[in-house]
Amino acid sequence: MAKNKTSYVCTECGADFSRWLGQCPECKAWNTISEFRQPKATGRGGNFSGFAGTVAAQVQTLDSIDLTDLPRFSSGFLEFDRVLGGGIVPGSAILIGGEPGAGKSTLLLQTMCHLASQMPTLYITGEESLQQVAMRAKRLGLATDKLKLLSETSVENICHIAEREQPKIMVIDSIQVMHMADIQSAPGSVSQVRESAAFLTRFAKQHHVAMILVGHVTKDGSLAGPKVLEHCIDCSIMLEGSTDSRYRTLRGHKNRFGAVNELGVFGMTGTGLKEVKNPSAIFLNRGEEQTPGSIVMVLWEGTRPLLVEIQALVDHSALGNPRRVAVGAEQNRLAMLLAILHRHGGLQMNDQDVFVNVVGGVKVTETSIDLALLLALVSSFRDRALPQDLVVFGEVGLSGEIRPVPSGQERINEAAKHGFKRAIVPYNNVPKTKIEGMKVIGVKKLSEALEAI
């Protein structure tokens, strides 16, 4: 009789080892290696045959493969469809994560109630009772006569019932409470999450069922469970937003059917999540009075521009080691920009506390924030307000040069639509044709940008 094989898996990078280690040799993370017991093999191929959807293995050439696009169907939210790449693909496995209370279950319940009137649906709840889900649906005012619910945590039973019901889309809430009979460890462990996700993904592809898995997050905000969980699914999206904010952002981190880093914005109301079709308007809710350290920049999120306000506060520090705080921006990039400002701008802030904030809870990861952040710091340091109709974007190099950023023309056009009259941009991003009502100033060096303000 075959025995279960025991290995040790790193929850951060998914590397396998024959024994437990304190530090993972692959990703150098500490205390991330957990015991993993593989299930017994069930004949040739074991439980892993037909993982990609075809049970019978067949060799084909590229030109013989049918390239007909799978028909997508809408979730009912245009912002949700945007993040998914245009809609839900049949047979796809989607993983959605987020902090507790962000609204994952609310968003999926609204989506499933909308789709239940168009196609067979199945909502699997493993954390809440059926009465709790029904109470939430009633509070949100949703149509509850078509959506089918099931309270179950056994993956084998769920797939058996799904074969009988034949839904077009399923929701598993959540993958951390699912378990398989062949795995001896407790639900939520590395082995249970890994095998449960693989089994459900294989079922989705073989039966062309769109599968949405809800995942928990750890204390640092990353998805809980082994890293292989994100590798085996098709789309990985995160619902972000603090509990004291009424806005939620849905961001794509992985998408096999569309662009990554797409951003969808929702507003949390008493009747559930409402999509925000013009997110730039909510992030630009500025006061009429001009204040130093405030400036507007244009991000490029996925396939659309987004206007956000950058705020900076520079104040004399009473500490020997001045503070450097960045909310919504990268801490290391702020330190680098302060060094560039000292070397090529002639402004020294070694004895100043520096605080940076991106209004609205937006997290900026692209380099187009550099020039706007530097001008906001200078504005606060000199206590001189910048014009309200000014928009800025551009990347700043270590030698003080202003580098162009992608989609510069689209960024300027978006700013012009919102009434901005002036723009300071990299010289190579200046449009060839003049934009009516917009004065575009192209700069090549940091010193030129400082002179322009």
Backbone torsions as a table, in degrees:
resi	resn	phi	psi	omega
1	MET	NA	128.8	-176.9
2	ALA	-70.8	143.7	179.5
3	LYS	-100.4	156.0	175.3
4	ASN	-69.6	131.1	178.1
5	LYS	-83.8	131.6	-179.0
6	THR	-106.8	129.8	175.2
7	SER	-135.5	176.0	-179.0
8	TYR	-124.9	126.9	-170.8
9	VAL	-119.9	136.7	174.8
10	CYS	-81.1	126.1	-178.6
11	THR	-73.8	-13.5	-179.4
12	GLU	-88.5	-48.8	-175.2
13	CYS	-113.5	-11.4	178.0
14	GLY	83.3	10.0	-180.0
15	ALA	-71.0	143.9	-179.4
16	ASP	-102.7	143.7	178.2
17	PHE	-139.3	157.0	-178.4
18	SER	-85.0	-13.8	179.0
19	ARG	-145.9	165.7	-178.6
20	TRP	-76.1	140.8	177.2
21	LEU	-131.6	149.1	177.7
22	GLY	-73.1	-36.5	179.3
23	GLN	-123.2	136.3	178.8
24	CYS	-74.3	122.7	179.5
25	PRO	-66.2	-20.8	-176.8
26	GLU	-82.0	-55.8	-176.0
27	CYS	-103.9	-2.0	177.3
28	LYS	65.1	20.3	178.7
29	ALA	-86.5	147.2	-178.3
30	TRP	-98.1	144.1	173.4
31	ASN	54.4	41.7	178.7
32	THR	-116.5	3.1	-177.3
33	ILE	-96.4	125.7	-177.7
34	SER	-126.1	156.7	180.0
35	GLU	-72.5	138.5	-179.5
36	PHE	-133.8	122.5	178.7
37	ARG	-106.8	116.9	-179.7
38	GLN	-78.3	143.9	179.9
39	PRO	-70.4	162.7	179.8
40	LYS	-67.8	145.6	177.9
41	ALA	-72.8	147.0	-178.6
42	THR	-119.6	50.3	179.2
43	GLY	101.2	-170.0	-177.1
44	ARG	-62.7	126.2	-179.2
45	GLY	87.3	-18.8	178.5
46	GLY	59.8	-144.5	-179.5
47	ASN	-88.8	8.5	-170.9
48	PHE	-105.7	4.7	179.8
49	SER	-73.4	141.2	177.4
50	GLY	69.7	33.4	-176.7
51	PHE	-66.3	-35.7	-176.6
52	ALA	-88.2	4.0	174.0
53	GLY	116.1	-19.3	179.5
54	THR	-109.1	120.6	-177.7
55	VAL	-73.4	-44.9	-178.4
56	ALA	-88.1	116.6	180.0
57	ALA	-70.4	131.2	-177.7
58	GLN	-144.7	129.7	-179.7
59	VAL	-82.3	130.4	-179.8
60	GLN	-135.4	156.8	173.0
61	THR	-90.3	160.8	-176.1
62	LEU	-63.6	-37.4	-176.8
63	ASP	-73.9	-12.9	-179.8
64	SER	-93.2	-1.8	-178.2
65	ILE	-84.8	133.8	179.5
66	ASP	-70.5	120.1	-178.1
67	LEU	-98.5	16.6	178.6
68	THR	-65.1	126.1	-178.5
69	ASP	-65.8	138.2	175.2
70	LEU	-70.1	132.9	-178.1
71	PRO	-69.0	120.2	176.0
72	ARG	-80.0	157.2	173.0
73	PHE	-129.9	146.7	-173.5
74	SER	-77.2	146.4	177.3
75	SER	-83.4	-10.7	-174.5
76	GLY	98.6	-14.2	175.6
77	PHE	-116.2	120.4	178.5
78	LEU	-64.5	-34.5	178.9
79	GLU	-68.4	-38.3	176.3
80	PHE	-65.2	-43.9	178.5
81	ASP	-62.5	-37.5	-179.8
82	ARG	-62.1	-44.5	-179.1
83	VAL	-66.1	-34.2	-179.8
84	LEU	-79.7	-5.4	178.8
85	GLY	96.2	16.8	178.3
86	GLY	121.7	1.6	179.8
87	GLY	139.9	-178.8	-177.9
88	ILE	-90.4	130.3	179.7
89	VAL	-93.1	127.7	177.0
90	PRO	-59.3	136.2	179.8
91	GLY	84.9	3.1	-179.2
92	SER	-89.0	153.7	176.6
93	ALA	-113.0	119.3	-174.7
94	ILE	-116.8	130.0	178.3
95	LEU	-111.2	121.7	178.9
96	ILE	-118.4	126.9	-179.1
97	GLY	-124.4	172.2	180.0
98	GLY	166.1	164.8	178.7
99	GLU	-65.6	155.4	174.9
100	PRO	-59.3	131.4	-179.3
101	GLY	86.2	3.2	-179.4
102	ALA	-69.8	-29.1	179.1
103	GLY	116.6	21.8	-178.8
104	LYS	-62.6	-51.8	-178.7
105	SER	-65.4	-34.8	178.3
106	THR	-65.7	-45.5	179.2
107	LEU	-61.5	-44.5	-177.8
108	LEU	-71.4	-34.5	178.2
109	LEU	-67.1	-40.1	175.7
110	GLN	-63.9	-40.9	179.6
111	THR	-65.4	-44.1	-177.3
112	MET	-69.1	-37.7	177.4
113	CYS	-65.2	-33.5	176.7
114	HIS	-69.8	-43.3	-177.3
115	LEU	-75.6	-21.3	-177.0
116	ALA	-63.3	-25.6	178.5
117	SER	-79.9	-7.1	-176.9
118	GLN	-114.5	-26.4	-174.1
119	MET	-156.0	164.1	175.9
120	PRO	-67.1	132.2	-178.6
121	THR	-131.4	159.6	179.0
122	LEU	-147.7	122.3	-179.2
123	TYR	-110.1	116.2	-179.0
124	ILE	-100.3	118.9	177.1
125	THR	-113.7	123.3	179.2
126	GLY	-110.8	-13.5	-178.3
127	GLU	-103.0	-27.8	-177.8
128	GLU	-116.8	156.8	174.9
129	SER	-80.3	165.9	178.6
130	LEU	-63.6	-34.3	179.2
131	GLN	-65.6	-37.6	179.5
132	GLN	-66.6	-41.1	178.1
133	VAL	-65.5	-41.3	179.2
134	ALA	-65.0	-37.8	177.9
135	MET	-64.6	-39.9	178.3
136	ARG	-66.1	-42.1	179.4
137	ALA	-62.8	-38.2	178.3
138	LYS	-67.9	-39.4	179.2
139	ARG	-65.2	-33.6	-179.7
140	LEU	-83.3	-7.9	179.6
141	GLY	72.2	36.4	-177.5
142	LEU	-92.3	157.0	175.5
143	ALA	-76.4	121.3	-172.7
144	THR	-113.5	10.1	-173.7
145	ASP	-87.0	-12.1	-175.9
146	LYS	-113.6	-26.5	-175.4
147	LEU	-74.0	130.7	178.9
148	LYS	-97.5	131.7	-178.8
149	LEU	-114.0	151.5	176.5
150	LEU	-147.4	129.4	175.7
151	SER	-102.2	103.8	-174.9
152	GLU	-158.2	146.7	177.5
153	THR	-121.1	-6.6	178.4
154	SER	-84.5	121.5	-177.4
155	VAL	-65.2	-39.1	179.7
156	GLU	-63.5	-43.0	179.0
157	ASN	-66.5	-37.7	179.3
158	ILE	-62.2	-45.6	-179.5
159	CYS	-68.6	-34.9	177.9
160	HIS	-64.4	-43.0	178.4
161	ILE	-69.2	-36.1	178.9
162	ALA	-66.0	-33.6	175.9
163	GLU	-64.2	-32.6	178.9
164	ARG	-78.7	-40.1	-177.7
165	GLU	-80.3	-28.8	179.6
166	GLN	54.5	59.0	177.3
167	PRO	-77.0	159.9	175.2
168	LYS	-91.5	-22.2	178.8
169	ILE	-147.1	140.1	-179.3
170	MET	-130.5	149.0	174.9
171	VAL	-122.2	129.5	176.6
172	ILE	-111.6	111.2	-175.8
173	ASP	-123.5	96.3	3.5
174	SER	-128.0	172.4	-176.8
175	ILE	-70.2	-22.7	-178.2
176	GLN	-71.8	-17.9	-179.9
177	VAL	-102.6	-1.0	178.8
178	MET	-79.4	152.5	179.9
179	HIS	-148.2	158.2	176.4
180	MET	-120.4	146.8	-174.4
181	ALA	-68.1	-30.5	-176.8
182	ASP	-75.3	-15.9	-178.2
183	ILE	-96.9	127.5	-174.0
184	GLN	-83.7	-19.3	-176.4
185	SER	-75.5	169.1	-175.4
186	ALA	-76.8	155.5	175.5
187	PRO	-58.8	140.5	-177.5
188	GLY	95.7	-12.7	178.5
189	SER	-74.4	170.3	-177.8
190	VAL	-60.2	-45.4	-176.6
191	SER	-67.9	-41.1	-179.8
192	GLN	-65.6	-46.9	-179.4
193	VAL	-64.3	-40.8	-178.3
194	ARG	-64.9	-48.9	-177.2
195	GLU	-73.6	-36.5	179.2
196	SER	-64.6	-43.9	178.9
197	ALA	-65.2	-39.6	179.0
198	ALA	-66.0	-40.1	-179.7
199	PHE	-66.4	-44.8	-179.6
200	LEU	-68.0	-37.7	177.8
201	THR	-65.4	-40.8	177.7
202	ARG	-64.3	-39.3	177.9
203	PHE	-64.6	-40.7	-179.1
204	ALA	-63.7	-41.1	-177.5
205	LYS	-76.2	-34.3	179.5
206	GLN	-72.8	-31.0	-176.9
207	HIS	-107.9	5.7	178.5
208	HIS	55.1	46.0	178.1
209	VAL	-108.8	126.9	175.2
210	ALA	-71.5	122.8	-174.7
211	MET	-115.6	122.9	177.0
212	ILE	-111.3	117.8	-179.6
213	LEU	-104.5	131.8	175.8
214	VAL	-94.4	128.9	-178.4
215	GLY	-120.1	145.5	175.4
216	HIS	-81.1	168.1	176.4
217	VAL	-122.0	158.3	178.6
218	THR	-88.0	-175.9	-177.5
219	LYS	-64.3	-30.5	-179.7
220	ASP	-87.8	4.9	175.2
221	GLY	92.9	-1.8	178.8
222	SER	-87.9	160.8	-179.2
223	LEU	-65.8	134.0	179.7
224	ALA	-76.1	154.4	179.0
225	GLY	102.8	178.3	-178.6
226	PRO	-68.0	153.8	179.8
227	LYS	-65.8	-25.7	179.3
228	VAL	-63.6	-20.1	177.2
229	LEU	-60.7	-39.3	179.3
230	GLU	-77.3	-21.2	-179.9
231	HIS	-78.9	-34.6	-173.1
232	CYS	-83.0	-16.4	-179.8
233	ILE	-91.5	168.2	-177.3
234	ASP	-90.9	-37.4	-177.8
235	CYS	-131.9	137.4	175.8
236	SER	-126.6	118.4	-178.2
237	ILE	-129.6	152.8	-178.3
238	MET	-125.9	132.8	174.6
239	LEU	-98.7	112.9	-173.4
240	GLU	-114.4	154.1	178.3
241	GLY	150.5	134.1	179.4
242	SER	-76.2	158.6	-177.1
243	THR	-68.7	-21.2	179.9
244	ASP	-92.2	5.3	178.5
245	SER	-112.5	142.1	-179.5
246	ARG	-88.2	1.0	-179.5
247	TYR	-110.8	142.7	177.2
248	ARG	-124.5	140.4	177.6
249	THR	-114.2	131.4	178.1
250	LEU	-107.6	114.8	-174.0
251	ARG	-120.4	135.3	177.5
252	GLY	-89.3	130.7	178.0
253	HIS	-106.5	-24.2	177.4
254	LYS	-150.2	136.2	179.9
255	ASN	-154.9	115.0	176.8
256	ARG	-81.8	-6.8	-176.8
257	PHE	-120.5	12.5	-179.4
258	GLY	-174.6	-170.9	-178.0
259	ALA	-77.2	146.8	175.2
260	VAL	-89.3	170.1	-179.2
261	ASN	62.1	21.5	171.4
262	GLU	-69.6	151.1	-176.3
263	LEU	-129.2	127.7	173.4
264	GLY	-119.1	138.9	-175.4
265	VAL	-116.5	131.6	179.5
266	PHE	-127.1	153.3	173.6
267	GLY	-111.9	130.9	-179.9
268	MET	-86.1	119.9	-179.7
269	THR	-124.3	-180.0	179.5
270	GLY	-69.6	-16.5	178.3
271	THR	-110.4	25.0	176.7
272	GLY	105.9	-165.1	-178.5
273	LEU	-84.9	133.9	175.4
274	LYS	-118.3	133.0	-178.4
275	GLU	-75.0	144.4	177.7
276	VAL	-103.4	110.1	-174.5
277	LYS	-79.9	-22.9	178.2
278	ASN	-125.3	78.0	-174.4
279	PRO	-65.3	-26.0	-179.9
280	SER	-61.4	-31.9	-177.9
281	ALA	-66.4	-37.6	-177.8
282	ILE	-77.2	-28.5	180.0
283	PHE	-84.3	-6.9	-179.5
284	LEU	-112.8	30.4	179.0
285	ASN	-79.5	73.3	-173.8
286	ARG	-94.6	155.4	176.2
287	GLY	-75.9	163.1	-179.4
288	GLU	-73.7	-26.3	-178.4
289	GLU	-82.8	132.1	178.1
290	GLN	-74.3	133.0	-179.6
291	THR	-126.1	141.9	177.7
292	PRO	-65.2	147.8	176.8
293	GLY	84.8	7.7	-179.0
294	SER	-115.0	132.4	-179.9
295	ILE	-152.3	155.5	-179.1
296	VAL	-108.7	136.6	176.2
297	MET	-128.4	167.9	-178.6
298	VAL	-116.8	116.7	174.2
299	LEU	-89.3	164.5	171.1
300	TRP	-122.6	104.0	-176.5
301	GLU	-106.2	103.4	178.1
302	GLY	70.0	-99.0	-177.1
303	THR	-122.6	15.0	-178.4
304	ARG	-147.1	151.8	176.1
305	PRO	-81.0	156.0	-178.3
306	LEU	-144.8	124.0	179.6
307	LEU	-91.9	129.2	178.3
308	VAL	-135.0	158.3	179.2
309	GLU	-101.4	132.8	177.3
310	ILE	-106.2	130.1	177.7
311	GLN	-118.9	138.3	178.5
312	ALA	-133.5	143.2	177.5
313	LEU	-132.4	118.7	177.5
314	VAL	-114.8	121.0	-176.0
315	ASP	-139.4	152.0	-179.5
316	HIS	-62.7	135.6	-177.0
317	SER	-97.7	136.3	175.7
318	ALA	-93.7	0.6	-178.4
319	LEU	-99.7	157.0	176.3
320	GLY	-70.6	-29.2	177.7
321	ASN	-116.1	98.0	-176.8
322	PRO	-58.5	149.3	-177.4
323	ARG	-83.0	146.4	175.2
324	ARG	-130.5	103.0	-175.3
325	VAL	-119.1	128.0	178.9
326	ALA	-128.8	118.0	177.7
327	VAL	-110.4	113.3	-177.6
328	GLY	92.9	-6.2	177.6
329	ALA	-129.0	167.4	-177.3
330	GLU	-80.0	131.3	-178.8
331	GLN	-64.1	-43.7	-178.0
332	ASN	-66.8	-34.6	179.6
333	ARG	-68.5	-34.9	176.9
334	LEU	-62.2	-43.3	178.5
335	ALA	-63.2	-38.5	179.0
336	MET	-66.6	-41.5	-179.1
337	LEU	-67.4	-34.4	176.2
338	LEU	-64.5	-36.7	176.9
339	ALA	-68.1	-39.4	177.8
340	ILE	-65.5	-40.1	179.5
341	LEU	-64.0	-36.6	178.0
342	HIS	-70.5	-42.9	-174.9
343	ARG	-75.3	-42.8	-172.3
344	HIS	-111.9	-7.8	177.6
345	GLY	-111.8	-11.0	177.3
346	GLY	75.4	16.2	-180.0
347	LEU	-114.0	124.0	-178.2
348	GLN	-107.8	127.2	-178.9
349	MET	-124.1	32.4	-178.5
350	ASN	-67.9	-24.4	-179.7
351	ASP	-106.0	19.8	-176.8
352	GLN	-119.1	140.6	169.0
353	ASP	-79.1	135.2	-177.1
354	VAL	-121.8	124.3	178.2
355	PHE	-124.2	132.7	-178.6
356	VAL	-128.3	137.3	-179.4
357	ASN	-140.4	136.5	172.4
358	VAL	-100.2	115.8	-172.5
359	VAL	-66.3	140.3	176.3
360	GLY	92.8	1.3	179.5
361	GLY	79.1	13.8	178.9
362	VAL	-75.9	140.0	176.3
363	LYS	-104.2	119.1	-177.4
364	VAL	-100.3	122.4	180.0
365	THR	-115.9	-12.8	-177.6
366	GLU	-86.6	164.4	-173.0
367	THR	-83.5	-4.9	-178.8
368	SER	-69.7	-7.1	179.0
369	ILE	-79.0	-13.2	-170.6
370	ASP	-57.6	-55.3	-174.8
371	LEU	-65.1	-42.0	178.8
372	ALA	-63.5	-39.1	-179.9
373	LEU	-66.5	-40.0	179.3
374	LEU	-66.0	-42.5	179.9
375	LEU	-67.4	-34.1	176.1
376	ALA	-66.7	-38.3	177.5
377	LEU	-64.5	-42.8	179.5
378	VAL	-65.6	-40.3	179.1
379	SER	-61.2	-42.9	179.1
380	SER	-71.4	-38.4	-178.5
381	PHE	-65.1	-39.7	179.9
382	ARG	-88.4	-4.9	-178.5
383	ASP	56.0	44.9	179.7
384	ARG	-129.4	121.3	-176.1
385	ALA	-73.6	146.6	175.5
386	LEU	-90.7	155.8	-179.9
387	PRO	-59.7	145.4	-179.3
388	GLN	-69.8	-25.1	-176.5
389	ASP	-97.2	21.5	-178.7
390	LEU	-102.9	134.8	175.0
391	VAL	-126.9	144.3	-172.7
392	VAL	-139.2	142.3	168.2
393	PHE	-157.9	157.5	178.8
394	GLY	152.3	153.0	177.6
395	GLU	-97.2	139.5	-179.0
396	VAL	-111.6	126.1	178.8
397	GLY	-85.7	169.6	-177.8
398	LEU	-66.8	-24.2	178.1
399	SER	-91.7	10.4	176.7
400	GLY	87.8	3.8	180.0
401	GLU	-81.5	150.9	178.5
402	ILE	-99.6	114.9	-176.0
403	ARG	-96.4	146.5	178.6
404	PRO	-71.5	158.9	179.1
405	VAL	-123.0	158.3	-179.1
406	PRO	-66.0	152.6	174.3
407	SER	57.4	44.2	-179.9
408	GLY	-66.1	-39.6	-179.7
409	GLN	-62.6	-43.1	-179.8
410	GLU	-66.1	-35.5	178.4
411	ARG	-64.5	-44.2	-179.2
412	ILE	-66.6	-39.6	178.7
413	ASN	-63.4	-38.5	178.6
414	GLU	-65.3	-39.6	178.2
415	ALA	-65.7	-38.7	179.3
416	ALA	-65.1	-34.5	179.1
417	LYS	-64.0	-30.1	-178.5
418	HIS	-93.0	12.0	171.6
419	GLY	90.7	12.4	178.6
420	PHE	-78.7	138.5	-174.2
421	LYS	-104.0	-22.1	-177.6
422	ARG	-132.0	149.4	-179.9
423	ALA	-145.8	134.4	172.4
424	ILE	-110.1	114.0	-172.6
425	VAL	-135.3	166.1	173.3
426	PRO	-59.1	147.8	-175.5
427	TYR	-58.1	-38.2	-178.5
428	ASN	-76.1	-9.3	176.9
429	ASN	-96.9	1.7	178.2
430	VAL	-68.6	125.8	-178.6
431	PRO	-65.9	147.4	-179.8
432	LYS	-71.8	-33.2	177.7
433	THR	-100.6	138.6	-177.6
434	LYS	-70.4	135.3	177.8
435	ILE	-91.7	125.7	-176.3
436	GLU	-63.2	128.9	178.1
437	GLY	80.4	5.3	-177.1
438	MET	-126.5	124.5	174.6
439	LYS	-99.4	114.1	-176.4
440	VAL	-104.4	123.0	179.3
441	ILE	-107.5	118.2	178.4
442	GLY	-94.8	130.7	-178.5
443	VAL	-124.4	148.4	179.4
444	LYS	-108.9	-25.9	-177.7
445	LYS	-130.7	161.1	179.9
446	LEU	-62.9	-36.5	-179.6
447	SER	-62.4	-35.5	178.7
448	GLU	-67.4	-38.6	179.4
449	ALA	-67.0	-36.9	178.5
450	LEU	-68.1	-34.5	178.2
451	GLU	-71.7	-28.4	-176.4
452	ALA	-71.3	-22.1	-179.8
453	ILE	-97.9	NA	NA
